Amino acid sequence: MNMTFSSPYAHGFARVAAITIPSHPGEPDRNVPEIAAAARQAARQGACIAVFPEMSISGYTLDDLVFSECLLASVEKGIERLAKATSDCAQLIVVGAPLRIAGQIYDCAVFLARGKVIALTPKVFLSSAAYEKRYFTSGAHLPSNVHWYAPQIPGASEAPIGNGIINIEDVAGLAVGAEVGSDGTAARSLALSLAIQGASVIVNPAAYPATLGSDEQQQLLAAATSRRGICAYLHAGAGNGESSSDAAWEGRTFIYQDGSKLAETEPFPSETQIALADIDLTALANRRRRESGFADARAEQPEKPWEIKIRLGVGAAGAATAFDPWANHLCSEQPEVEERGVELVPRPARFPFLPSDQEGIDRACRQTFQIQVYGLQKRLQAVGNPKMVLGVSGGLDSTQALLVCTQVAACLGLDKSQILAYTLPGFATSAGTKSHAYRLCESLGIKCEEIDIRPAARQMLADMGHPFAEGAAQYDVTFENVQAGLRTDYLFRIANHRGGLVIGTGDLSEAALGWCTYGVGDHISHYSVNPGIPKTMLQHMIRWVCRQNLFGDACTQVLKDILAQEISPELIPGGGEKLQSTQDTIGPYELHEFFLYHLLLGREPRDIAYLAHQAWSDKHKGAWPADLPEADRHQYDLETILRWLREFLRRFFTSQFKRTCVPGGPGITSGFGLSPRSDLRMPSDISGRIWIKQVDELLSALEDEK
């Protein structure tokens, strides 16, 4: 496979299609052209797999006509024609058909690729409601060595029959298995068995009559199967044109991956409908490697299904699925790639730690807040409910920590005097943020005390002979860390003096970048409440508190003011009206969090850059959280993404020593935290050279193109 950087296939994705067509029961000669046309359309959009409904060659609603030799012969002729009509498609096509095999009739999924029949999967669990046992024999009764006798169809006589796996060698990680129709609702899951044995994609050519709630049930099953099997699940249902004598047919298609819906089409379509989605094979493979139970389940499988290997020619010039729409080498005689085919479907989430919809964001914020409250409550109870000591700067992290402390006090029935809040202004503390700290405490009914750290900082800087003590404007890392360290030192000594625990406020993004003062600064505390939460998620959580008005009108107004201010450590003076900007120094948190998520998922830097460009290159495309202000909706070109990715990788690898010794605190997302005790174990002196080198090579290639 020879793809440019811009192709999804070059980054661990495979585009798939679930398709429903207008059906013509009993007329294979009309169905086959519809199938071929839809398959080619999906191929032009980049799909290397196209699955059609159950018995799509013949139509599903045939009743006793299934026994007709005329019909069965016409079905075979239709498969022959379909194979020929799609022989130039770099695509695995899955259609449904009633077939004569070993003297019986079987309801089969037929796999075709490059003009040949590749394999057959007969339905095993026949539906009693549809009287399928009247017409078909279960595939469970087929001998392992049986073959389909259809010598006129290329590949038919050699094709394996049963529940097996087709490995696509030119799309790494793509392995396909099938279950037919009601096999997907059976008590014993064929799909899970195939997934455990290595199938990353399960296709389900199906035909279900429309009944109240039936679609929701099918989608719940598909979601559960794809989650438990750590796979993708493609469902294509029979619809328009099927007989309505006793039922209606929805013709719905949908695609799930690892429990999440990627795409679907509307029910009761009048024309061909195609659900397209890009399956993240890298994410599936990574989660399977991390789930030790997945390998254990494979060892328990009683028998291994058959496996075959094929090459589709994805990316080859001249094939209808040369899905590299940005490459210049596409053959001119190929149909033009459709506009939607040049972007990942669905687009990668800009904020991968959060759901994409507002309802999901609200639910995630509520659950995260509950986790934070439970964690701190449990820690306090374990040591006799001491006071909670924390510094309140008027910034995001300390604001969220104070909200958690307030809620914990309410849950434990503690007086708010148990919360000892301090503002510790330094050389660059602005009047605005200090005002926010006081107003926030007042709105929550908490006393806020002030300790000016500047005299102690001047003394320390003078003792060490720092030029600042002599009047020089030298604002180096020592100057910053003296202030950060003193703030934490005061809080710990206050906790000793007044019988409390220091509540840490640092978040996940700061830990990833090492943006914390080691040992004596904001790196350490007795217990931390934000360590599993990215910076941008903290913003969403505070917006959620505002929407819910959890702590009253006065608090809500202060929180809105805090959200509107610059993210700043406030350690370097002299910025005029503008605060010292963290993101001007280390880069946008929204990008760094995107990088972190996908790095922890096991992706290569080149793939991370590709996904970031897909997500962030155009602010007018894709979904944004509804409550995110327009001014905060940004976009980044590829060069900007690569330069900040390089900075992220440098900071991430050189800061591991800080993450190996951090206070306790609750994790939020499974597998995407940085705690050395539960999430990320990595040597402190490991080199990030090979990761950074890959980014440098991309930057160099980009520079050469200018």
C-alpha angles and dihedrals in degrees: 000000000000111000134160123238089264097062119099089217089064091060106049099277131122122195115224135182134209109197137189121191136190102274127222106195112217093010111096090164088065097038097052096061089049090051094045093049092049092046091052091047090053089046091054087053089055103260115150092185125048120180123191131192128285112284089001092154092061104016121254103247100073104118110182092357085082086080092057113117088205092057095044092050089049090052091055091048089050092054089050091052093045092052090052095044093054100036093116094051114106086216143112106229120198118195133168123239142158106242137188108233126165093343096309136088119246131190099230144185106221118206116207130180133171094349098314139095105246104181145339128225115191121204111260106187106050118204115248091194091061094043089239092151087065091063110022141049119226115254088228088079097057116110114240093242098050121122136195110250105219105124093172091065115075111245096002098114094050097042115116116238127215138038106332143133130259113205115206103212097193093054106058113228096011111130120158133205132168143216119186125230112296091019082084092064099040124122090244112054115223089182094059091049091053092045092052089052092054111280109142094184127042118194122202117193099193147173117198125165114237112257133158109289095359095119093051090050093050092049093047089053092047091049092049093046093049090047097047092040093043088226144107121268123205119193123187115182130199114247143143113045098026114124116277095197091116106357147024122233123220100199091207122164128193141171126210132185124193092337097315126106113237102175144351141172129229120266124255098021120185094208139031112302125197125196108200127191139161110233114217100225092173092057092048093049092048094051091047090054091050094048105079089184089065092063090043090055090051090055089054094055109117096217139007118242122231116274131200131184125219138168119223099188094239107182094017115135112253096028120115089232098053085135101188101108094174095054119101094215097075111127113256093225092061117103110261115266110251118246096249090054094074096068134059113265110246100021113241113265112258089214103038095177089065136055114257099233126072094238090052092047091052091049092049092049092050093049093046092051090050090051091050092049093047092049096052093039091054093048093050093048091051092060101037103273100287123186119282112238120192142152115241113203101168090250130119100264099049090041092058091044091053091050089052092049090050092052092046091053089052092048093049094042092241124156113250088241084079087073111080107195121186133185111205108191119200136183094297103033108133125221089236098058093041088052089051091053093052094043092048093052092046092051089053094046093247125136113238118204126195129221115181106216095188098093092050091045092051090050093050092047090049092048091055094044096245113172091234088071088061092051100266117143092231105149101176131149090277090056090051097044095049087063095042091048094048092052091055093042091055092049093051093048091047088052089053092047099045102031104255148124122246109238112215120221105189117126138215095262093054091049092051092052097037088240093156136087108255121240102340099040139058088310092082138052140138091260131357125213102187106045095113097045124090117226095248091050089055087058090052091047092053090048088051091052088052093050091049091042086218096169103031138271097291093053092046091056092051091048091054090052091050091051090053096056130089119269102246141158088211094215103122118063129209105064097124110220092340118086121230101274120224093195093051086061106038103019136253114327090214090062095042091052090050089051092047094051094051095041090055087049087062100252126153117246092248089056092046090052091049093051092045090053090049090051102038108026096092121030091194093065128071132020125303126194104271095234097048108113116245090239090060094055105100139176132205134198122228095260092053090048092051094048093051090043089056091050091048093052092047092051094041096055098039092049099055091103089066092053095051092072113037132139122260120274139149122278117226109190124042111245096358103085129099103222110133088216099057116003120027125027113180134147113260092226098046115133122238091196099118092049093049091044090060090055091047090054091052091048090049092050090049091051091050090056093058 
